[in-house]
Amino acid sequence: SSVSIPVLAVGSHVQYDSGDLALNRLEVANDFQFNSANNLAVNQFNILSGHSDINSGSLAVNEQLQLANLATLNINSGTLNSQGSVNNAGVINLNQGQLALQNVTQSGVVNLANNAVLTLQGNNGFSNTAQILGQGDVHFNVPGD
């Protein structure tokens, strides 16, 4: 099962509100809101542009999370569980809680709010444009530690 949401008109958005859902691939552009009290499991989650917000519930990305250059992921509440690789060329705003990412290729930005915790696991690569900013904490769990 796959869902592709092409670029939407300015001012429109896609909102997922309830029920458990499992998808092989989810690709979004412009404005995606995750507001569920339930669970969304996705093998591949590609954010092409615009902003995507996790406001409640649990979003599990099992294989690959990709943020394009013009994409922003806001983690406002709820949980993002990333089990696979992450390619961040955009912006991740961790506005609360904890986020563990593994095997990150980072050329974008991660902003950490006060008391937010980013844990990087596995083998991670950072380009000269990569930035981790804010008042939160960063933990590194590298192979062999």
N, C-alpha and C positions, 0 to 999 in steps of 0.2 A: 504494500500500500504506500502511495506517495501523494503528497500534496504540494503543488507549486502555486504560489500566489504571486502573480506578476506585479509590476509596479502599479500602484493604485493612484487614483486622482488625489490631488492635494486635499487634505481634510477628511479623507475616508480612512477607515482602518479595519483590521481583522481582529476579532476578539474571540478567545476560547474560554468558556465559562464553566463547563461542568462535565462530569463523567470521565472515566478512564479511557485513554486512547493510546494506541500503539501504532507508530508509523515507521516506515523504512526511511523516508526522506521528507524533510520539511524545509522549504525554501521560501523566504519572505523578503519583501521589499516595502519600504515606506513606514508602516506603523503596525506592529503586532503586539497585542496585549494578552498576557497569560494571567488569568484571574480565577483559577480553578481551585476548589477545595480538594480536587482529586489529582490524578497522576497522568502526565503525558510522557510517554517514552518514545524517543526518536533515535534512529541509528545515525542519521546525518542531519545536522541542523545548519543551514546556510543562511546568513543574514546578509543580503546583498546591498541594502542601503536603508536610510532612515533609522528609526529607533524601534527597538523591541524591548518590552517591559515585562519583567517577571514580578507580579504583584502578590501572588499567593500560590499555594499548591506546590507540587513537586514536578520539576522538569528534568528528566534523565536523558542525557545524550550519550549513547552507548559507543559510538565509533568515532565521529568527527564533528567538531564544532568549528565553523568558519565565519569570521567577520570580515567583510570586504572593507576597503579603504573608507567608504562613506557610511559605514554602519556603526550604530551604537547599541550596546546591550546594557540596559539598566536593571540591576537586581535590587529591587526596592523592598521586597519581603518574599517569603516563600523560599524555595530551595532549588538550586541548579546543581545537579550531580553530573559531572563530566567524566566518563570512564575511558574515553578515547583521546585521540590527539586534538590539539587546539591550534588553529591558525588565526591569529588576531592581527589584522592590518587596520582595524578600526579602533573603537573605544569601548572599554568595559568599565562601567561605573558600579562598584560594589558599595551600595548605600547602607548596607547593614549586614550583619552575620558573617559567615565564613564561606569561602569558595576554595575548593581544591581543584587544581588543574594539573594535567600531566602531559608530558611531551609537547610542550608549547613552542610554537614558532611565533615570535613576537616582533612585529615591526610597528605596532600601534601603541596605544596608551591604556593603562589600567589605573583608574582613580579609586583610592581607598578612603572611605569615610572614617571618621573617628571610631575606634573600637571594631572596625571591620578587619578580617584576617584573610589574607591570600596565602595559600599553601601551594608551592610549585613542586611537583613530583616528577621523577624520571629524568629524561634528557631534554633540556630546554635550550633553545637558541634565540638570541636577542640580536637584532640588527642595530645599527647606530642611530636609528630613529625611534627605537623602543623606549618607553618611559613607564615607570611605576611611580605614581604621585599620591600625595595625601597624607593623612594622619594615622592611617591604619598600620597593621603589622604585616610583614612578609616572612614566611617560613619556607625554607628550602629542605626538601627531602630528596637527596640525590642518591643514585645507585651506589651501593657500597657503604653507605652510612649506617 
